[in-house]
Each structure stands twice: as C-alpha cells, then as structure tokens.
C-alpha cells in the first residue's frame, strides 16, 4: 500500500486478514465437530478440520497480503 492511501483501506485490509485468520480455523472446527458427531469419531475430524482451517487461513492471508503489496 502507498502512504497516500486512505486509512479506510488499511482498516479494510486489517479486517480481511483478521477474518481469514479467525474464520478458517473456526469453520474447520465446526465442520470437524459436525462430521465427528455424524460418524461417532470423536476427536479425529475436529483435529483434521482445525489443521486444514489453519492452513487455509494462512494461505489466504499470504495470498491477500501479496496482492496488496504487489509481490504477486
């Protein structure tokens, strides 16, 4: 981002990063818990969902920041 960009762009970028870093793991946990309750495999899919959510959130954040900084 340039220094002349309005502050609302910085706030929007910050909220997008926060939502990706928090939303990915939360979605993975809820989906994993739902699958675990369906198939009675208590912690397995919860852990898998958490790890996949962390990976997806991190990948999305890196991709987003590279897009804004021009490193893409």
Legacy VTK file of the C-alpha trace (Angstrom):
# vtk DataFile Version 3.0
C-alpha trace
ASCII
DATASET POLYDATA
POINTS 72 float
0.000 0.000 0.000
1.082 3.534 -0.640
1.375 6.100 2.104
-1.217 8.280 0.374
-3.933 5.609 0.538
-6.898 6.496 2.727
-6.982 4.966 6.218
-10.129 3.019 5.350
-8.087 0.817 3.002
-5.783 -0.111 5.863
-8.758 -0.866 8.103
-10.334 -2.992 5.373
-7.100 -4.940 4.871
-6.769 -5.477 8.615
-10.326 -6.753 8.906
-9.843 -9.095 5.925
-6.677 -10.538 7.453
-8.382 -10.987 10.825
-11.418 -12.664 9.310
-9.275 -15.082 7.312
-7.032 -15.980 10.237
-10.009 -16.497 12.558
-12.622 -17.763 10.097
-10.622 -20.608 8.587
-9.917 -22.435 11.839
-13.423 -21.756 13.177
-15.038 -23.170 10.056
-12.718 -26.179 10.216
-13.526 -26.827 13.870
-17.285 -26.583 13.364
-17.210 -28.764 10.269
-14.960 -31.296 12.040
-17.256 -31.418 15.069
-20.258 -31.920 12.808
-18.589 -34.796 10.955
-17.441 -36.313 14.277
-20.972 -36.241 15.650
-22.301 -37.829 12.474
-19.845 -40.720 12.385
-19.003 -41.056 16.119
-15.275 -40.477 15.568
-14.868 -38.005 18.378
-11.626 -36.009 18.051
-10.280 -37.125 14.658
-12.147 -34.839 12.257
-12.046 -31.957 14.734
-8.245 -32.035 14.649
-8.158 -32.509 10.882
-10.596 -29.627 10.411
-8.584 -27.381 12.705
-5.346 -28.084 10.859
-6.952 -27.633 7.442
-8.583 -24.401 8.623
-5.269 -23.081 9.917
-3.603 -23.920 6.631
-6.367 -22.363 4.557
-6.432 -19.203 6.669
-2.671 -18.815 6.488
-2.580 -19.447 2.742
-5.402 -16.987 2.146
-3.721 -14.332 4.264
-0.389 -14.722 2.472
-2.123 -14.533 -0.895
-4.072 -11.432 0.170
-1.030 -9.592 1.520
0.996 -10.397 -1.597
-1.806 -8.998 -3.722
-1.827 -5.727 -1.769
1.935 -5.342 -1.648
2.413 -6.146 -5.329
4.561 -9.247 -4.843
2.228 -11.461 -6.865
LINES 1 73
72 0 1 2 3 4 5 6 7 8 9 10 11 12 13 14 15 16 17 18 19 20 21 22 23 24 25 26 27 28 29 30 31 32 33 34 35 36 37 38 39 40 41 42 43 44 45 46 47 48 49 50 51 52 53 54 55 56 57 58 59 60 61 62 63 64 65 66 67 68 69 70 71
